[in-house]
Amino acid sequence: MKNQMPKIIAIANQKGGVGKTTTAINLGAALADKGYRALVVDIDPQGNASTGLGFGPDQRKLTTYDVIIGESPLRDVIVETNTPGLFLAPSTVDLSSSDVDLVANEKRIFLLHTALREPTLDQFGFDVVLIDCPPSLNLLTINAMVGAHSVFIPLQSEFFALEGLAQLMHTIREIRQAANPNLRIEGVLLTMYDTRNNLCRQVEEDARENLDNLLFETKVPRNIRLSEAPSFAMPVTQYDPQSTGAVAYRSVATELLRRMGWSKEEMAGV
C-alpha cells in the first residue's frame, strides 16, 4: 500500500443505537472490497462488531481487553474475517471492567495509541483502522480518540441528535488540548434515514446548517438488510450487495477516500 502508517479512525458517539457498529463493520467491508486492507478494532464490551463479523464469544481467545491491560500485543489478537482484506481485533465483556483495572496506570489513556503503533503491525499492511467505540465517553472511548488520527461520528436522524453531538464535540476539544492536538473530525454520517419522514429531512437541514462540510453527503437509510446481516455474521455488502444499505456504505467509503485526499488509483484499490 499506499501509506506507511494506516489511517486510524475512531467511530464514536456516546449515544447508543446510532449505527456505530453497523458503520464499523460495513465501512470496513466496503473499503476491503475496494482493495484496501482494513482492521476493525472492537473496544465495545458488548462485542457486537466481533459477533457481526463471525466471531462468537467462544472463538475470541485473545481480545482487545488483553491489549488494553498489557498482556498481549495487538498483533496476537488480530484475526482474519471471511471478507477478504478485512481483519478484526475482537472484544469481550471483560472490557467493561477496564476503567477499574487501569485506575493505577499513569499512561491509561495512551494504551491504545501505543498498541496501534507497534512496529510489528507493519506485517499486516493495513491501510485503514476503524475503532468501534462503546456508547459512552469512558476510558475506552478516550483511548480511541487519543490513539486515532480522526473521529467519524454516526448521527441518527432523530430530533435530539444534535444535542448529544455537542457533548461529543466538547470531549474532542478536550482530547486535543490534553493528549492529541492533531485529532480532527473526519465527518458526521446521518444514519437510519427515511426519505419519507419529514423529521429526517428537518434533522438533515439542521445538521447541514450547523455542521456544514463535516456532514457527509451520503446518508445511510433505514434498511432491513442492514439489520439482518449481523445475524448471518457478515457485512451487508456480502449479505445483500444490491440492497440500499450496501449501496450506501460503498458510497460512504468512496466519499471517505475522497475526503482523505487519497488518489483515484488508490480509490480503485491499485
C-alpha positions as CSV (number, residue, x, y, z in Angstrom):
1,M,0.0,0.0,0.0
2,K,-0.1,3.4,-0.2
3,N,0.6,5.0,3.2
4,Q,3.4,3.9,5.6
5,M,1.1,4.1,8.5
6,P,-2.6,3.2,8.4
7,K,-5.2,5.9,8.8
8,I,-6.7,5.4,12.3
9,I,-10.4,6.5,12.7
10,A,-12.4,6.2,15.9
11,I,-16.1,5.7,15.2
12,A,-17.7,7.3,18.2
13,N,-20.9,8.7,19.6
14,Q,-21.8,8.5,23.3
15,K,-25.4,7.7,22.4
16,G,-26.3,4.1,21.8
17,G,-28.2,2.8,18.8
18,V,-26.9,5.3,16.3
19,G,-25.1,2.9,14.0
20,K,-21.5,2.9,15.2
21,T,-21.0,-0.9,14.9
22,T,-23.0,-1.1,11.7
23,T,-20.7,1.6,10.3
24,A,-17.5,0.0,11.5
25,I,-18.4,-3.4,10.0
26,N,-19.8,-2.2,6.7
27,L,-17.4,0.7,6.1
28,G,-14.6,-1.7,6.8
29,A,-16.0,-4.2,4.4
30,A,-16.7,-1.6,1.7
31,L,-13.1,-0.4,1.9
32,A,-11.8,-4.0,1.7
33,D,-14.0,-4.5,-1.4
34,K,-12.1,-1.6,-2.9
35,G,-8.8,-3.3,-2.4
36,Y,-7.8,-1.8,0.9
37,R,-6.7,-3.8,3.9
38,A,-8.9,-2.7,6.9
39,L,-8.8,-3.6,10.5
40,V,-11.8,-3.2,12.8
41,V,-10.7,-2.8,16.5
42,D,-13.7,-3.7,18.7
43,I,-13.4,-1.9,22.1
44,D,-17.1,-2.1,22.9
45,P,-17.7,-4.6,25.8
46,Q,-20.9,-5.7,24.0
47,G,-18.7,-7.1,21.3
48,N,-21.3,-6.7,18.6
49,A,-18.7,-5.9,15.9
50,S,-17.0,-9.2,16.7
51,T,-20.2,-11.2,16.6
52,G,-21.3,-9.4,13.4
53,L,-18.1,-10.4,11.7
54,G,-18.5,-14.0,12.6
55,F,-16.7,-14.4,15.9
56,G,-18.8,-15.7,18.8
57,P,-17.6,-15.3,22.4
58,D,-16.1,-18.8,22.4
59,Q,-14.0,-18.0,19.4
60,R,-12.3,-15.0,21.0
61,K,-9.2,-16.5,22.6
62,L,-7.4,-13.2,22.8
63,T,-9.2,-9.8,22.7
64,T,-8.7,-6.1,22.9
65,Y,-9.0,-6.4,26.7
66,D,-5.7,-8.3,26.7
67,V,-4.2,-5.5,24.7
68,I,-5.6,-2.7,27.0
69,I,-4.3,-4.4,30.2
70,G,-0.9,-5.0,28.6
71,E,-1.0,-8.8,28.5
72,S,-0.9,-9.3,24.7
73,P,0.3,-7.2,21.7
74,L,-2.3,-6.3,19.2
75,R,-0.7,-8.4,16.5
76,D,-1.6,-11.6,18.5
77,V,-5.2,-10.5,18.9
78,I,-6.0,-9.8,15.2
79,V,-8.0,-12.4,13.3
80,E,-8.9,-12.6,9.6
81,T,-12.6,-12.4,8.8
82,N,-14.5,-14.1,5.9
83,T,-14.3,-10.8,4.0
84,P,-11.0,-10.7,2.0
85,G,-8.9,-7.8,3.2
86,L,-10.9,-7.2,6.4
87,F,-9.5,-8.1,9.8
88,L,-10.8,-7.9,13.4
89,A,-9.4,-7.3,16.8
90,P,-12.3,-8.8,18.8
91,S,-13.6,-7.8,22.3
92,T,-15.5,-9.4,25.2
93,V,-17.5,-8.2,28.2
94,D,-14.2,-8.2,30.1
95,L,-13.6,-4.7,28.8
96,S,-16.4,-3.4,31.0
97,S,-14.0,-3.5,34.0
98,S,-11.2,-1.7,32.2
99,D,-11.8,1.6,34.0
100,V,-11.3,-0.1,37.3
101,D,-8.4,-2.3,36.1
102,L,-6.4,0.7,34.8
103,V,-7.1,3.2,37.6
104,A,-3.5,3.0,38.8
105,N,-1.9,3.1,35.4
106,E,-0.5,6.6,34.8
107,K,-0.5,6.0,31.0
108,R,-4.0,4.6,30.9
109,I,-5.3,7.0,28.2
110,F,-2.3,6.2,25.9
111,L,-2.6,2.4,25.9
112,L,-4.4,2.0,22.5
113,H,-2.2,4.8,21.0
114,T,0.9,2.7,21.8
115,A,-0.7,-0.6,20.7
116,L,-1.7,0.8,17.3
117,R,1.8,2.0,16.6
118,E,3.8,-1.2,17.4
119,P,6.2,-1.8,14.5
120,T,5.2,-5.5,14.4
121,L,1.8,-4.4,12.9
122,D,3.6,-3.4,9.7
123,Q,3.5,-7.0,8.6
124,F,-0.3,-6.8,8.1
125,G,0.0,-3.8,5.7
126,F,-3.2,-2.2,7.0
127,D,-4.4,0.9,5.1
128,V,-7.3,1.9,7.5
129,V,-8.0,1.1,11.1
130,L,-11.6,1.6,12.3
131,I,-12.1,1.7,16.1
132,D,-15.6,0.7,17.2
133,C,-16.2,2.6,20.4
134,P,-18.6,1.9,23.2
135,P,-21.7,4.1,23.6
136,S,-20.2,6.3,26.3
137,L,-17.4,8.8,26.8
138,N,-15.4,6.5,29.1
139,L,-11.8,5.5,29.3
140,L,-12.1,3.2,26.3
141,T,-13.5,5.9,24.1
142,I,-10.9,8.4,25.3
143,N,-8.2,5.8,24.5
144,A,-9.6,5.6,21.0
145,M,-9.6,9.3,20.5
146,V,-6.0,9.6,21.8
147,G,-4.9,6.8,19.5
148,A,-6.8,7.9,16.4
149,H,-6.0,10.5,13.7
150,S,-9.7,11.4,13.4
151,V,-13.2,10.8,14.7
152,F,-16.1,9.6,12.5
153,I,-19.5,10.3,14.0
154,P,-22.6,8.3,13.1
155,L,-25.7,10.5,13.8
156,Q,-29.1,9.0,14.0
157,S,-31.7,11.0,12.1
158,E,-33.8,11.9,15.1
159,F,-35.0,15.1,16.9
160,F,-32.4,15.2,19.8
161,A,-29.4,14.1,17.6
162,L,-27.6,17.4,17.6
163,E,-28.0,18.0,21.3
164,G,-25.9,14.9,22.1
165,L,-23.4,15.8,19.4
166,A,-22.4,19.0,21.4
167,Q,-21.1,16.9,24.3
168,L,-19.1,14.8,22.0
169,M,-17.5,17.8,20.2
170,H,-16.6,19.2,23.7
171,T,-14.8,15.9,24.5
172,I,-12.9,16.0,21.2
173,R,-11.8,19.6,22.0
174,E,-10.6,18.4,25.5
175,I,-8.7,15.5,23.9
176,R,-7.0,17.9,21.5
177,Q,-5.9,20.1,24.4
178,A,-4.7,17.3,26.7
179,A,-3.3,14.5,24.6
180,N,-3.9,14.5,20.9
181,P,-3.5,18.0,19.4
182,N,-3.8,16.7,15.8
183,L,-7.1,14.9,16.3
184,R,-9.7,16.0,13.7
185,I,-13.3,15.2,12.9
186,E,-13.4,13.1,9.8
187,G,-17.0,13.7,9.3
188,V,-20.6,13.1,10.5
189,L,-22.8,10.5,8.9
190,L,-26.6,10.5,9.0
191,T,-27.9,7.0,9.7
192,M,-31.3,5.4,9.8
193,Y,-32.5,8.0,7.3
194,D,-36.1,7.7,6.0
195,T,-36.7,9.9,3.0
196,R,-40.5,9.7,3.6
197,N,-40.1,11.2,7.1
198,N,-40.4,15.0,7.4
199,L,-38.5,14.9,10.7
200,C,-35.5,13.2,9.0
201,R,-35.4,15.9,6.4
202,Q,-35.5,18.6,9.1
203,V,-32.7,16.9,11.0
204,E,-30.6,16.9,7.8
205,E,-31.3,20.6,7.2
206,D,-30.4,21.5,10.8
207,A,-27.3,19.3,10.6
208,R,-26.1,20.9,7.4
209,E,-26.7,24.3,8.8
210,N,-24.7,23.6,12.0
211,L,-22.0,21.2,10.6
212,D,-21.5,22.5,7.1
213,N,-18.9,20.4,5.3
214,L,-18.4,18.0,8.2
215,L,-21.7,16.3,7.2
216,F,-21.3,13.6,4.6
217,E,-23.3,13.9,1.5
218,T,-24.1,10.2,1.8
219,K,-27.0,9.2,4.1
220,V,-27.5,5.6,5.4
221,P,-31.1,4.6,5.1
222,R,-33.2,2.5,7.3
223,N,-32.8,-0.9,5.7
224,I,-33.9,-4.3,6.9
225,R,-30.9,-5.9,5.2
226,L,-28.6,-3.8,7.4
227,S,-30.4,-5.2,10.4
228,E,-30.4,-8.8,9.2
229,A,-26.8,-9.1,8.1
230,P,-25.2,-9.3,11.6
231,S,-27.3,-12.3,12.5
232,F,-25.8,-14.1,9.5
233,A,-22.3,-12.9,10.7
234,M,-21.5,-11.0,7.6
235,P,-21.4,-7.4,6.3
236,V,-24.4,-6.2,4.3
237,T,-22.1,-5.8,1.3
238,Q,-21.8,-9.6,1.3
239,Y,-25.3,-10.5,2.6
240,D,-27.1,-8.4,0.0
241,P,-24.8,-6.5,-2.2
242,Q,-27.6,-4.7,-4.1
243,S,-29.5,-3.6,-1.0
244,T,-29.8,0.1,-0.3
245,G,-27.7,-0.4,2.8
246,A,-24.9,-1.9,0.9
247,V,-25.0,0.7,-1.8
248,A,-25.0,3.4,0.9
249,Y,-21.9,2.1,2.7
250,R,-20.0,1.7,-0.6
251,S,-20.8,5.4,-1.2
252,V,-19.6,6.3,2.3
253,A,-16.3,4.5,1.6
254,T,-15.9,6.4,-1.7
255,E,-16.7,9.7,0.0
256,L,-14.3,9.0,2.9
257,L,-11.5,8.2,0.5
258,R,-12.1,11.4,-1.5
259,R,-12.2,13.5,1.7
260,M,-8.9,11.9,2.9
261,G,-7.4,13.0,-0.4
262,W,-6.3,9.6,-1.5
263,S,-5.7,9.3,-5.2
264,K,-8.1,7.8,-7.8
265,E,-5.6,5.0,-8.3
266,E,-5.8,4.2,-4.6
267,M,-9.6,4.5,-4.6
268,A,-9.6,1.8,-7.2
269,G,-7.5,-0.3,-5.0
270,V,-4.4,-0.2,-7.1
